[in-house]
Structures are given as structure tokens and as C-alpha cells.
Amino acid sequence: MRFVRTVLSICGCGWLLAACTAAGGVRSLPGMAVSPAQTGLVVRESILYSFRAGSDGSDPLSTLIADTSGALFGTTDFGGSGSGCFGGCGTVFKLTPSHGNYVESVLYSFGGGTDGHGPAAGVISGPGGVLYGTTEYGGDTAGNGIVFKLTPSGSKYVESVLYRFKGGNDGNGPLAGLTMDAAGNLFGATLLGGGSPACGTTGSGNVGCGTIFELKPSGSGYSEHILHSFQSGSDGATPGSPPIIVGRVLYGTAATGGGKASCGGAPINPGCGTIYKLTRARGGYKFSTIYAFSGTPNDAANPFAGLVRDNIGNFYGIGQYGGAQNQGAVFELKPGPTESVLHSFSGGNDGSYPLGSLALAATGALYGTTQYGGSSRNAGIAFELTAARVERVLFRFQQPAQGEYPVGGLLIHGKGVLIGTTSYGGTASAAAGTVFKLGLSR
């Protein structure tokens, strides 16, 4: 029986564990085109790869990246050849275009010990094709997670652990991915840790409400600096995504906290989440809360995903909860700041409970996924918010072979092409998830 990981979802009413709940090659699924009658848009899904839950990996949860050759890079939370975890400790993989198909290669299989376990977030690419990422677990006997890099070496990649979290003041559980600045400094977030007693205690100490950290190159290694430790007050708590960099300022989201009573009442982490900024100052960074979400019915809640920014300074993001039906919402934050909800998900055909970050096109359109909703199968959707901020459901995942439950966001991969992952389903018997393509045409 295949091991299925439960994906952590966060709600202002406490922690919930929502069950997130394969041969290679491009497989087009005939008859699955979606043609919104009012636009003439045709959307056709193709399966680029179906995971088999073996050495090739299983349960891809993240948004992919691409290089200039068109190759795709991502992670699987489970699977691989490592033997230190039940169901595998996860992989970093590459899909290489080849004669109209894609060929998968595993760049690294995590072993579950000091090298890490559970790369839920995706990877980023640095100079020389080096890949950087995080694992939520592993690193030492406590298993508080790591930051790693994979360096190309001939036809292989070599892993180096840049930092192992200790679980105290330095953070615990880097579920978020990374951001890199022009100097090669890495920025990220840990879901827990940081030393605050506000989010509960265990026999070994405070759970902590999460951190924002920086890793700076230092000699032959990296040194960690905590830029902010969340207190689950007006500042927020449990950041699930890395900050983005705008000049000398970092902007990001915290999935809980913020103090708004509409999402309160929980033993820990009351509040619907926040948007924060960290401004570089002498001797470090200055933290400030830009916005605290208030949740249903008029606002988004629990922004587990990160932010995207347009060229005039507007930010866009997505709340896993909130909106008119408390099934998630897309929001905009204008300078000022002024926040507004662009779309409230209503479940059913419309989709519900989005987790992945948005993608912003040059046209101003926004693209994303919801983990659930879409049809009676409740297996998720891919959607567009046009430049006029009208929602169009591009694709509803309605059959196991199409993939099910997209947790990550979408990659804009050229004109009229979107690429994403589903955490389950596919054409392989293991139903261990897919990489899919949506081709948009008129």
C-alpha cells in the first residue's frame, strides 16, 4: 500500500491535517479540453510524467522551475532510493525534453539522516546551475530540517548541507523554499521554532511560532542570522513561504497570527495571518506588519503561499481560507496599503482551499490552483484571473489519470503553456502524482 503524506494546512481555528490526499512520457488526454464558451479558449491537459512511488519519487507538492533549455526541476516529498524513511525520504528531479517527450532523472535521493528528509518546497537555481532548497525534516537526531545545495558534477549532482536547524531560537521545520539576492544570500522561513512560548511548549522547550532567516556565505560555509522570530501577536505566526526581495526590503506572509478575533479562539495561533515587511537597517532588519487579515466573509485568511508583485508595486497572494464562503480567496495589496479580495472561491465547480503561490503573467493575468473542488471528485482546479480580474476555471481534475489534488502553483512556460504538479493520481498504477501541462489556445 502506498504511503500518503498528510499535508499540513493551517486554519485560524487551529491545526488541521488534510490528507493530500505512473509511467513517464507525454500523454495527452483526449476529450478533456475545456472551452469557456464566452471566450473561445481551449485548454488541453497533457501528462508529462507520472510518478511510480519508487526510486523516481512520489507526492510532488511544489511549483516547478525551468532552465533556458526547457528542462524542468522539482521535488517529491516522498519516494527515492533512500532507505531511512518509510515510503522514501524524497527526491530532487529533472525532466528533460526529448523528442516530444520528457525523460525523468533523479538528481538526488534524500536518506533521512543528516542529509535531510521531506523536501516539500521546490528548488531555486543559482549561478552555475546550482540548485538550492530545504527539507522539512532530518539534519540531526532531532530532525528539524536543513538547507541544502546540489552542485552539478559531470553527469551527477553532489549535495552539500548548508545549515541544519537546531529547533530552538534558530528555527524548526523549513517547510518554505528559498529566495536568493544578487549577493548570493539565501532567505527563507521556518514554520516553527524561534523561541517564543506563544505557540505552545513541549517537554524539551517552546514550540516557537516560526522565523524568517538569512544564510550568508561565510568562508567555506554559511552563517545563519534570524531576521525575525514570530510571537503570534500582531506580527503573525507560522510562515509557510519565503519572503520576496524588492530592493532593500523583504515582503512575505505569515499563515496565522495577526490578532484578528474573527479567526481567533484557538489554543495557539489565533488570527487569520499577516503580510509583513523587513526593511534593511543598520545592524540588521526592522520588522513591521503591513496588513492583518480578518477572514470570512469579506477578507482572505491564512495566506500559506507567498506574494507576487507587479511592476507598479501591487502585491498579489492567496489565502487558503477566508473569502465569502471560507474556502479561500485571491487578494491584492496596493501601496498605501489598501487590501481587497479579487476572488472568493465557493467550492464545487469553482474550486476550494488553494495552497500554492500565484503566477503573474506579463499581461497582468494571475494563474493558480486549488487543492480541492472543481467537480464531484473534489480533486482540484487550475484557474486564471484575467487582467480584468474575472475568474476562469481553466481545468478541472476529474479523473485519476489526469492527476489529482494540485498543491503547488503553476509555472508559466512560454506563451499559452502552464506547467504544474498534482500530489496524487496519474497514469501509473501507483497514483503517486504527476507533472502536467496545460496548453491554452483559441
C-alpha positions as CSV (number, residue, x, y, z in Angstrom):
1,M,0.0,0.0,0.0
2,R,1.4,3.4,-1.0
3,F,2.3,5.7,1.9
4,V,0.4,9.1,1.5
5,R,1.7,12.0,3.4
6,T,-0.7,14.3,5.2
7,V,-0.1,17.9,4.1
8,L,-0.3,20.5,6.8
9,S,-3.0,23.0,6.3
10,I,-3.5,25.9,8.6
11,C,-6.7,27.5,9.9
12,G,-7.3,30.2,12.3
13,C,-9.3,27.7,14.4
14,G,-6.2,25.6,14.9
15,W,-4.1,23.0,13.1
16,L,-5.8,20.7,10.7
17,L,-4.3,17.7,8.9
18,A,-5.8,17.4,5.5
19,A,-5.0,14.2,3.6
20,C,-3.3,15.3,0.4
21,T,-4.7,13.2,-0.5
22,A,2.9,6.3,-13.0
23,A,4.9,5.8,-16.4
24,G,6.9,8.6,-18.0
25,G,6.4,10.5,-21.2
26,V,3.9,13.0,-22.5
27,R,0.3,11.7,-22.6
28,S,-2.5,13.8,-23.9
29,L,-5.9,13.1,-22.5
30,P,-8.4,13.3,-25.4
31,G,-11.8,14.8,-24.7
32,M,-10.5,16.7,-21.6
33,A,-10.4,20.1,-23.3
34,V,-12.2,22.9,-21.6
35,S,-13.7,25.5,-23.9
36,P,-15.2,28.5,-22.0
37,A,-18.0,29.4,-24.4
38,Q,-17.7,33.2,-23.8
39,T,-14.1,33.4,-24.7
40,G,-13.4,30.5,-27.2
41,L,-10.5,29.5,-25.1
42,V,-9.5,25.8,-25.4
43,V,-7.4,24.2,-22.7
44,R,-5.9,20.8,-23.1
45,E,-4.1,18.8,-20.5
46,S,-1.1,16.6,-21.2
47,I,0.7,14.4,-18.6
48,L,4.4,15.0,-18.9
49,Y,5.3,12.5,-16.2
50,S,3.5,10.1,-13.8
51,F,5.5,9.2,-10.7
52,R,5.7,5.5,-9.7
53,A,6.3,5.8,-6.0
54,G,9.7,4.0,-6.3
55,S,13.2,5.4,-6.8
56,D,11.7,8.1,-9.1
57,G,9.8,9.7,-6.2
58,S,6.2,10.3,-5.1
59,D,4.0,13.1,-3.9
60,P,5.3,16.2,-5.7
61,L,4.0,19.2,-3.7
62,S,5.9,22.2,-5.1
63,T,5.9,24.6,-8.0
64,L,8.5,23.8,-10.7
65,I,11.3,25.9,-12.2
66,A,12.7,25.7,-15.7
67,D,16.1,26.4,-17.2
68,T,16.9,28.0,-20.6
69,S,16.9,24.7,-22.3
70,G,13.3,24.0,-21.2
71,A,14.2,21.4,-18.6
72,L,12.0,21.3,-15.5
73,F,13.2,20.9,-11.9
74,G,11.2,20.0,-8.8
75,T,11.0,17.9,-5.7
76,T,8.9,15.0,-4.4
77,D,8.1,14.8,-0.7
78,F,8.4,11.0,-0.7
79,G,9.9,8.2,-2.7
80,G,13.5,7.9,-4.0
81,S,16.2,5.3,-3.3
82,G,16.9,6.5,0.3
83,S,16.1,3.8,2.9
84,G,15.9,5.9,6.0
85,C,12.2,6.7,5.8
86,F,9.0,4.6,5.3
87,G,7.9,5.4,1.7
88,G,11.2,7.1,0.8
89,C,12.7,10.4,2.1
90,G,12.1,12.4,-1.1
91,T,13.9,13.5,-4.2
92,V,15.0,16.3,-6.4
93,F,14.2,15.5,-10.0
94,K,14.7,16.8,-13.5
95,L,12.5,16.4,-16.6
96,T,14.5,16.8,-19.8
97,P,12.7,17.4,-23.1
98,S,13.5,14.6,-25.6
99,H,11.8,14.1,-29.0
100,G,8.5,15.5,-27.9
101,N,8.5,13.7,-24.6
102,Y,10.1,14.3,-21.2
103,V,12.6,12.0,-19.5
104,E,12.9,12.0,-15.8
105,S,16.2,11.8,-13.9
106,V,16.6,11.8,-10.1
107,L,19.3,14.3,-9.2
108,Y,19.3,13.4,-5.5
109,S,17.5,11.0,-3.2
110,F,17.4,12.0,0.4
111,G,18.5,9.5,3.0
112,G,16.5,10.7,6.0
113,G,19.5,11.4,8.3
114,T,22.0,14.2,8.3
115,D,21.2,14.9,4.6
116,G,17.5,15.7,5.2
117,H,14.1,14.3,4.7
118,G,10.9,15.6,3.1
119,P,11.6,18.4,0.5
120,A,8.1,19.7,0.4
121,A,9.1,23.0,-1.2
122,G,10.7,23.4,-4.6
123,V,14.2,24.4,-5.5
124,I,15.7,27.6,-6.8
125,S,18.6,27.9,-9.3
126,G,21.8,29.9,-8.7
127,P,24.9,30.7,-10.7
128,G,26.4,27.7,-12.5
129,G,23.2,25.7,-12.4
130,V,23.5,25.1,-8.6
131,L,20.1,24.2,-7.0
132,Y,19.2,25.3,-3.5
133,G,16.3,24.1,-1.3
134,T,15.1,22.9,2.1
135,T,13.8,19.7,3.7
136,E,11.2,20.0,6.4
137,Y,12.8,17.2,8.5
138,G,16.2,15.5,9.0
139,G,19.5,17.1,9.6
140,D,20.4,15.7,13.0
141,T,18.8,13.4,15.6
142,A,16.1,15.9,16.4
143,G,15.2,16.2,12.7
144,N,14.4,19.9,12.5
145,G,15.2,20.3,8.8
146,I,18.0,21.6,6.6
147,V,19.0,24.0,3.8
148,F,20.9,22.2,1.0
149,K,22.5,22.8,-2.3
150,L,23.1,20.5,-5.2
151,T,26.1,21.2,-7.3
152,P,26.5,19.8,-10.9
153,S,29.5,17.5,-11.1
154,G,29.8,15.9,-14.5
155,S,26.5,14.0,-15.2
156,K,25.7,13.9,-11.4
157,Y,24.8,16.3,-8.6
158,V,26.5,16.5,-5.3
159,E,24.6,17.5,-2.2
160,S,26.0,19.9,0.5
161,V,24.1,20.7,3.6
162,L,24.4,24.5,4.2
163,Y,22.6,24.5,7.5
164,R,21.0,22.1,10.0
165,F,18.3,23.7,12.2
166,K,18.5,23.0,15.9
167,G,14.8,23.6,16.7
168,G,15.3,26.3,19.2
169,N,15.9,30.0,18.6
170,D,17.2,29.3,15.1
171,G,14.0,27.7,13.8
172,N,12.4,24.4,13.2
173,G,10.7,22.9,10.1
174,P,11.7,24.9,7.0
175,L,8.6,24.0,5.0
176,A,9.1,27.1,2.9
177,G,11.5,27.3,0.0
178,L,14.2,29.9,-0.5
179,T,14.9,33.3,-2.1
180,M,18.3,34.4,-3.3
181,D,19.6,38.0,-3.6
182,A,22.2,39.3,-6.0
183,A,25.0,38.7,-3.5
184,G,24.1,35.0,-3.1
185,N,22.5,35.4,0.3
186,L,19.6,33.0,0.9
187,F,16.4,33.9,2.7
188,G,13.7,31.5,4.0
189,A,11.2,30.8,6.7
190,T,10.7,28.1,9.3
191,L,7.2,27.1,10.3
192,L,8.0,26.7,13.9
193,G,10.9,27.5,16.3
194,G,12.3,30.9,17.2
195,G,11.9,30.5,20.9
196,S,8.5,32.1,21.5
197,P,6.3,30.4,24.2
198,A,3.2,31.8,22.5
199,C,2.7,28.8,20.3
200,G,2.9,26.1,23.0
201,T,5.6,24.1,24.7
202,T,6.8,20.6,24.8
203,G,8.9,18.7,27.3
204,S,12.0,20.0,25.5
205,G,11.0,23.6,25.4
206,N,9.0,26.1,23.4
207,V,7.5,25.1,20.1
208,G,8.0,28.5,18.7
209,C,5.9,30.5,16.2
210,G,8.3,30.4,13.3
211,T,11.2,32.5,11.9
212,I,12.5,34.4,8.9
213,F,16.2,33.6,8.4
214,E,19.1,34.6,6.2
215,L,22.0,32.4,5.3
216,K,25.1,34.4,4.3
217,P,28.2,32.9,2.6
218,S,31.0,32.9,5.2
219,G,34.3,31.4,4.2
220,S,33.8,27.9,3.0
221,G,30.3,27.7,4.6
222,Y,27.2,29.7,5.5
223,S,26.2,31.5,8.7
224,E,22.6,31.8,9.8
225,H,21.0,35.0,11.0
226,I,17.5,35.2,12.4
227,L,15.8,38.3,11.0
228,H,12.6,37.9,12.9
229,S,11.1,35.4,15.4
230,F,7.3,35.5,15.3
231,Q,5.3,35.9,18.5
232,S,1.8,35.1,17.3
233,G,0.6,38.6,18.1
234,S,0.2,41.4,15.7
235,D,3.3,40.2,13.8
236,G,1.8,36.8,12.8
237,A,2.9,33.2,13.2
238,T,3.9,30.1,11.2
239,P,5.2,31.5,7.9
240,G,4.8,28.9,5.1
241,S,6.6,30.6,2.3
242,P,9.8,32.6,1.8
243,P,9.9,36.4,1.5
244,I,10.3,38.1,-1.8
245,I,13.0,40.7,-2.3
246,V,12.2,44.3,-3.5
247,G,15.3,46.4,-3.4
248,R,16.4,46.5,0.3
249,V,13.1,45.2,1.6
250,L,11.7,41.7,2.1
251,Y,8.0,41.1,1.9
252,G,6.1,38.0,2.9
253,T,3.2,36.4,4.6
254,A,2.6,34.6,7.9
255,A,-0.2,32.0,7.8
256,T,-1.6,32.6,11.2
257,G,-1.5,35.2,14.0
258,G,-2.2,38.8,13.5
259,G,-4.7,39.1,16.4
260,K,-8.0,39.5,14.4
261,A,-10.7,37.9,16.5
262,S,-12.6,36.6,13.5
263,C,-10.0,33.8,13.2
264,G,-9.3,33.5,16.9
265,G,-10.4,31.1,19.6
266,A,-7.7,28.5,19.1
267,P,-5.4,27.4,21.9
268,I,-2.5,28.6,19.7
269,N,-2.1,30.9,16.8
270,P,-5.3,32.9,16.9
271,G,-5.6,35.2,13.9
272,C,-6.0,35.0,10.2
273,G,-2.4,35.7,9.2
274,T,-0.5,38.8,8.2
275,I,1.6,40.5,5.4
276,Y,4.9,41.8,6.8
277,K,8.0,43.6,5.6
278,L,11.6,43.5,6.8
279,T,13.5,46.7,5.9
280,R,17.3,46.6,5.9
281,A,18.6,48.8,8.7
282,R,21.9,49.4,10.4
283,G,22.9,46.2,12.1
284,G,20.0,44.1,10.7
285,Y,16.4,44.3,9.6
286,K,13.4,46.2,11.0
287,F,10.2,44.2,11.1
288,S,6.7,45.7,10.6
289,T,3.3,44.3,9.9
290,I,1.7,45.8,6.8
291,Y,-1.7,44.1,7.0
292,A,-3.6,41.7,9.2
293,F,-6.3,39.5,7.6
294,S,-9.8,39.4,9.0
295,G,-11.2,36.3,7.2
296,T,-14.7,35.4,6.2
297,P,-16.9,36.9,4.8
298,N,-15.0,40.0,3.5
299,D,-11.4,39.1,3.6
300,A,-8.9,36.3,2.8
301,A,-7.4,34.2,5.6
302,N,-4.3,32.0,6.3
303,P,-2.0,33.0,3.4
304,F,0.2,29.9,3.4
305,A,1.5,30.8,-0.1
306,G,3.9,33.7,-0.8
307,L,3.4,37.0,-2.6
308,V,4.0,38.1,-6.2
309,R,4.5,41.8,-7.2
310,D,3.7,43.7,-10.4
311,N,5.8,46.4,-11.9
312,I,3.8,49.2,-10.3
313,G,4.1,47.9,-6.7
314,N,0.9,45.9,-6.2
315,F,1.2,42.6,-4.4
316,Y,-1.0,39.6,-5.0
317,G,-1.5,36.5,-2.9
318,I,-3.9,33.8,-1.9
319,G,-5.5,32.7,1.3
320,Q,-6.1,29.0,2.0
321,Y,-9.3,30.0,3.9
322,G,-11.4,33.1,4.1
323,G,-13.5,34.7,1.3
324,A,-17.2,34.8,1.2
325,Q,-17.5,31.0,1.7
326,N,-14.4,30.4,3.8
327,Q,-13.0,28.3,1.0
328,G,-10.1,30.5,0.0
329,A,-9.6,33.8,-1.7
330,V,-7.2,35.7,-4.0
331,F,-6.2,39.2,-2.7
332,E,-4.5,42.3,-3.8
333,L,-2.5,44.7,-1.7
334,K,-2.0,48.2,-3.2
335,P,0.5,50.8,-1.9
336,G,-1.0,52.7,0.9
337,P,-1.6,49.9,1.9
338,T,-5.1,49.1,0.6
339,E,-6.1,45.4,0.5
340,S,-9.1,43.9,-1.4
341,V,-10.4,40.5,-2.3
342,L,-10.2,39.8,-6.1
343,H,-12.0,36.4,-6.0
344,S,-13.6,34.2,-3.3
345,F,-13.7,30.5,-4.0
346,S,-17.0,28.9,-3.5
347,G,-16.3,25.2,-3.8
348,G,-18.0,22.9,-6.3
349,N,-17.0,23.7,-9.8
350,D,-15.2,26.8,-8.7
351,G,-12.5,25.1,-6.6
352,S,-11.6,25.4,-2.9
353,Y,-8.7,25.7,-0.4
354,P,-5.8,26.9,-2.5
355,L,-2.3,26.3,-1.2
356,G,0.2,27.1,-4.0
357,S,1.5,30.6,-4.8
358,L,0.2,32.6,-7.8
359,A,2.0,33.1,-11.1
360,L,1.8,36.6,-12.6
361,A,1.9,36.9,-16.4
362,A,3.2,39.8,-18.4
363,T,-0.4,40.5,-19.4
364,G,-1.4,41.1,-15.8
365,A,-3.3,37.8,-15.6
366,L,-2.9,35.6,-12.5
367,Y,-2.7,31.8,-12.6
368,G,-3.0,29.3,-9.8
369,T,-4.5,26.1,-8.5
370,T,-6.9,24.9,-5.7
371,Q,-6.2,21.7,-3.9
372,Y,-9.9,20.7,-3.8
373,G,-13.2,21.4,-5.6
374,G,-13.8,21.5,-9.3
375,S,-16.1,18.6,-9.7
376,S,-17.9,15.8,-7.8
377,R,-14.5,14.2,-7.4
378,N,-13.3,17.2,-5.5
379,A,-9.7,16.8,-6.9
380,G,-8.9,20.5,-7.6
381,I,-8.7,23.0,-10.4
382,A,-6.4,25.3,-12.4
383,F,-7.7,28.8,-12.7
384,E,-6.9,32.2,-14.3
385,L,-7.8,35.7,-13.0
386,T,-7.8,37.8,-16.2
387,A,-6.3,41.3,-16.2
388,A,-9.8,42.5,-15.7
389,R,-9.9,40.2,-12.6
390,V,-12.5,37.8,-13.9
391,E,-12.0,34.2,-12.8
392,R,-11.9,31.5,-15.5
393,V,-11.6,27.8,-14.5
394,L,-9.1,26.5,-17.0
395,F,-9.2,22.9,-16.0
396,R,-11.0,20.6,-13.5
397,F,-9.2,17.4,-12.4
398,Q,-12.0,14.9,-12.8
399,Q,-10.2,11.6,-13.5
400,P,-7.4,9.9,-11.6
401,A,-5.3,9.6,-14.8
402,Q,-5.4,13.4,-15.1
403,G,-3.8,13.8,-11.7
404,E,-5.5,14.9,-8.5
405,Y,-5.0,17.5,-5.7
406,P,-2.6,20.1,-7.1
407,V,-0.8,21.6,-4.0
408,G,1.9,23.6,-5.8
409,G,1.4,26.6,-8.1
410,L,1.7,26.9,-11.8
411,L,4.8,27.7,-13.9
412,I,4.3,30.0,-16.9
413,H,6.4,28.1,-19.5
414,G,6.1,30.2,-22.7
415,K,3.1,31.6,-24.5
416,G,0.0,29.6,-23.8
417,V,1.7,27.0,-21.7
418,L,1.3,26.3,-17.9
419,I,3.0,23.5,-16.1
420,G,2.2,22.2,-12.6
421,T,2.2,19.2,-10.3
422,T,-0.5,17.1,-8.7
423,S,0.2,15.3,-5.4
424,Y,-1.8,12.3,-6.3
425,G,-3.1,10.4,-9.4
426,G,-1.5,9.9,-12.8
427,T,-1.3,7.2,-15.4
428,A,0.9,4.9,-13.4
429,S,-0.6,2.3,-11.1
430,A,1.0,3.8,-8.0
431,A,-1.1,7.1,-8.5
432,A,1.9,8.9,-6.9
433,G,1.3,12.2,-8.6
434,T,2.1,13.9,-11.9
435,V,3.7,16.7,-13.7
436,F,1.2,18.1,-16.1
437,K,1.0,20.7,-18.9
438,L,-2.0,22.9,-19.8
439,G,-1.9,24.2,-23.4
440,L,-4.1,27.3,-24.0
441,S,-5.3,28.1,-27.5
442,R,-8.1,29.8,-29.3
